[in-house]
């Protein structure tokens, strides 16, 4: 039996994965391809796992081999750590070996004679012969060296468990882990937006797992629901062209760090007495928009001139809005008028280079302009930062 090898696409450099880790990419891939009724977990039973309604499971360990190291050599600690972990799960009764498929995913492709034998084993006699070969690697003088402690852990689970793991084991290797995701999405979105939607799908999976972990819930996602939600997103944005987010929501620590540094856009909001929750949201929008603008330009998805045009358009919208508020609501105090201007501005939406942008992007861009003192919420904002 030949090792399962997924052909690579030339457009993706190994290890980049659109800014996401290998486990996040594999999580997304399993969510898109798992059969109906399955749930996919991350770092719960294994790196990733597919849980079928009938109780069967697929456990997968994923190994990045972009450096000089090879995780599938005969003496690889990483290889035998996988088998030791699987054997421990079986011995402890957490999984049933006869109802579990064991997968080692390696990117990019690497060579390993023994792992190929493990992959190809198709009957009990072959599995037992491999166990004999493995056991011969351990001698009294070497049992504590290198990978041998992990081999000992694996063999310690007993012949029945070890042979079943070998029979249900498969090695999967690929030069481009994104291609299975692209294959699913390619039928639904334009080619020039394919990687954008690919990144969105991966980020969507990662963010949902992160939300479950924060809520102290099982880190597992219903694959049917995930695909349904992704289809809805694609129907909404696929034909329009959308610049996809390059990062998820910032952490509370990142938001707190920005607030502590008291940038001008935060001071502007404080000056008009914006509620704390609005200031926190503004910081999040600002951080994400700043990252998007930098990465979109670096990747060539937009030209920097289009950002200048957008900022000019937003500044013009601000001036019109401020004039209108001053004319219609001049009787209100300055802070109230400033809050009205801010809310009207951040509720505005505009495309960038003819493409739709994420909902946080325009609010974040307004706060970038506020940080540069091109716009301001208090009627006399320029008086408060004379040195800027």
N, C-alpha and C positions, 0 to 999 in steps of 0.2 A: 504494500500500500504506500503510495507516494504521500509525502508530507503535503498538507494543504498550504499552498502558497498563493497569495493574492497578488496579482500583477500591479505594478506601481504606475502612478501617473507622474509625468516628468515635472509637473508644475509645483510640486510641494517638496521642499527640502526636508530631510529626515529630522525629526525632533521638534519641528515648529508647531504642527497641528493647529494652526490658526490661533495660537496663543493659549491653548488648553493642554492639560496633561494627558498622557496616554490613557489612564483609567477613565477620565471624563469622555474621551473619544469612544472608547469601547462601551461604556455605559450607553451612550447615545446610539451606537450601532446596534446594540442588543434591543434597545427600546423600539427601534425602527423595524427590526427583522424578526423579533420573537413572535411565536405563534399566538393565536387568539387566546385570551384569558390568562396570559403570563404576567408575572410581576418581576421586575428587575431590581436587584439591590446593589449597593455599592459599599464595599468594606464592611460587610455585615457577616456573611458566612465566608466570603473570599473577596479578592479584589473586586470582581463583579460576579454576579450569580443570576441565573434565570430560574425562577420558581414556576413550575407548571401546575395547572389545576389538579392534575392526577397525582401530585406528590413527587414527581421526578424533578431533578435539578440538573443544571449545568453550572459547574464551578470553574471560574477562569482566573488564572494568574497571568498578569501582563508584565512583560519585561522589555524595557527599552534597551537596545543594543547599539545606540548611535556612537558610543565611545569605543575604545579599543577592546573593552571587555566582551567576552562571549558567554552569555548565561546558559548555553546548552552544551558546553564541553562535558566530557565524561566526568571530570573532576570539579565541575562548577558547584560552589556552595549554593548559589541561587537555584540551580536546578533541583538539588536534593532537598533544599528547604521546602520547595513546592510539594514534593512527594511526602516529606515528613509531616507537613501541615495537613495534607489530605488524609494521611494515615491516622493522624491524631483525631481528626474530626470523625472518622469512621469508628475508631476504637472507642471514642467517648460516646458514641451513639447519636451524635449531632446530625449525621447524614447516613443514609443507607447506601453502601457502595454499589449494590446491584441496581439501584435506581438513580445513580448519579453519574453524569459524564464529567470527566476531568479534562480541562483544556489549559495548555500553556501557549500563550500568544507572545510572539517575539517579533520585534520590529527594530531594524531591518533583518532580513534573512541571515542566519548563521548556520554553521555546520556543527554536527555533533553525532558521531557514529552510534553511541549507545542510546541517545534519545530517539534516533531514527528507528532503532530496534523496538524500543518501548512503544513508539507510535504505530509500528506495523504489526505488532503482536495481535493475532486473531483467534487463538485458542489457548486452552489452559496449559497444554504442553509447552507452547512457545513462552508463555508467561512464566512458567516454572523454570524453564531453561535460563531465562533472563535473570530471574531471582538468584539462581546459582552463580551466574556470572557476577552479579552485583555483590553477593556475599563474599566472593573470593577477593574482593578489593580490600576487605577488612582483615588485618592481621593484628596480633597483640601489640606489635611495635608501631602500628600506624592508626590504631582505632581512634586516637584523639587528634589526628592531624587533618587539616584541610576540611574536605566535605564529609569525611568518614563519620563524625558524630551524627550528622543528619541522615546519612545512609543507615546508621544503626537505629536511629529513631524510626525510620521507615520500616525496616525489617522487623523491628520490635512489635509492630502491630499484628504480626502473624501472617502465615502463608495465605490464608483465605482472603483476608483483606487486601494484601499486597497484589495477589494475582487479579482480583477484581478491579483494582485501581488501574493496573496495567492494561487489562482488556478494555477498559472504558476510557483510556487516555488517548488524546490526540494532540499533536503539535501543529499549531497554525502560525505561519510566518507571512509577513508582508513588508513591502518597502514603503507603502503608503496607507496608513490606517484610515485615512479620510475617504478613500475611494468607495468603500461600501456605503457610506452615507451619501456621497455624491450620486451613486447609482440610484438610490431611492428618490432623491430630490430632482434628478436630472429631467424626469418626465413632467415636472410641475413648475419649474422656474427657468428663466432665461439663463443661458450659459454664463453671461457676464456677471450675473448676480449669484451664481451657484455657491461660491465660497462664502458669500455673505449669509445666505440662508443656512449653509452648513454650520457656520460659526454660531448662528442664532440657535439652531437645534441643539448643538453641544452645550451652549450656555444655558439654554432652557432646562436641559436635563440636570446640569450641575447645580443651578439655582434651586431647583425643586428638591434635590437631595439635601442641599444646605439648609433649606427652610425646614425640612423634616427633622434634621439633626438639631437645629436650634429649638424646635418644639419638643425635643426629646422623644421623638417618634421613630419607628422603624424606618431606616433609610432605604425604602423600596418604593418604586413607582409602578403604577399600573400601565402596562405598555399600550393597551387599547386607548386609554384616556389620553396618554401622551400623544399618540399618533392623531387622535381626533383634534386635539388642541393645535397641534402643528399644522394640520391640514387647514384649520380655520385661519391660522395666521397667514399661511401661504395664499389662501383664497383672497384674503384682504389685501395683501401687499405684493403678491407675486407678479401681477400684471402691471403694477404701477412703477416698480423700481423703488427699492428702499435701501438707504444706507444703514447697514446693520450695526448695532452696538458693538463696540470693541472691548467692553468690560462690563462686569456686573455691578450691582450696587456696592458702593464703598462700605467698609466695615465701620462699626461705631468708633473704633479706635482711630481710623483715618479721618472720620468726620470731626471727632474731638480734637485731633491734632490741628486741623485747619481752623476750627473755631478758636483754639488757644492762640494761634498766631495772629488772629484778628486782622485778616486782610481787609482792604478798603471796601469790597463789596459787602462784607459782613457788617462793617461799621455803618455803611449806608443803610442797611436794613434796621440796625439797632437805632439809628437816628430817627427813623419814622415809627419806631416802636412796633415793629412786626412781631407777632407771636413767635415764641421759640420754635414751635413745630415747623413754621414756615421758613425760619432761618436754617434749621437743620436740613430741610428739603432743598433749600437753595444751595447749600454746601454740596450735597450729594449731586445735584444737577450740574453744578459748576465743575466738580471733579470729573464726572463722566463725560461732559461735553469737551472739556480740555483734552482728555485722553483721545476722544473720537477725532477731534480736529487734527491732532498730531499724527495719529495712526492712519487716518484716511488719506491725508496728504502724503505721508511717507510711502504708503502702498500704491499711490497713483490713482486712487478711486476718485479723488477730486483734485482740482488745481487750486493753488493758494489764492489766485485772483478771485475765484468764486466765493471764498471766505470773506474777502474784502467787500465784495458786492453785497453779500448777505449782511455783514455788519453795518454797511451804509444804509441798507434797507431797514434794518432794525432800529438804527438811530433815528431815521426819519419817522418811523412809526412811533417811537418814544416822544419825539417833539410834537407830533400831531396830538397824541394822547394827552401829554402834559398841558398843551394849550387848551384842549377841550375841557379837561378837569378844572383848570383855573377859571375858565369862562363860566362853566355850569355850577361849580361847587366852591366858588371863592369864599363863601361865608363860613366854610368849615376850617378848622385849624390846620396848620401846615402839615402836621403828622398824618392826619386823616387823609388829606389830599395826596400826600406821598404814598400812602398805602394803596389808595385807589389807582394811582398811576402804575405802581408795581404790579398789582393784580391784573390790570388790563394788559400790561405788556407781556407778562408770563403766560397769559391765556392765549396769546397770539400764536399762530402757527404759520410757517413759511417753508417752502422747499429750499434745498441747497443744490445748486447745479441741476435743477429740474427733477431732483430725486426727493422722495419723502424721507424724513428724518425721524428718529425716535422721539417720543413725546417729551422727554426731559431735555432735548437738545436746545430748543429755542429758549426756554427759561434759563438754562445754563449759559447760553450765549449772551443773554441780556445781563447776567451777573458778571460775565467776563468783561462786557462793556462798562459795567458799573465799576469794576475793579480798575479799569483804565481811565475812569472819570469821563468817559464819553457820554454816559447817561447817569442820571441820579434821581433818587426818589423824592427827597425833600426839595421843596421849591427853591431853596437857597443852598443846594448841595455843594456848589462850587466854593462857597464861602468857608466850608468846614475843612477843606483839604487844599489850602492855598498852595502848598508845595508840590502838589501832584500835577 
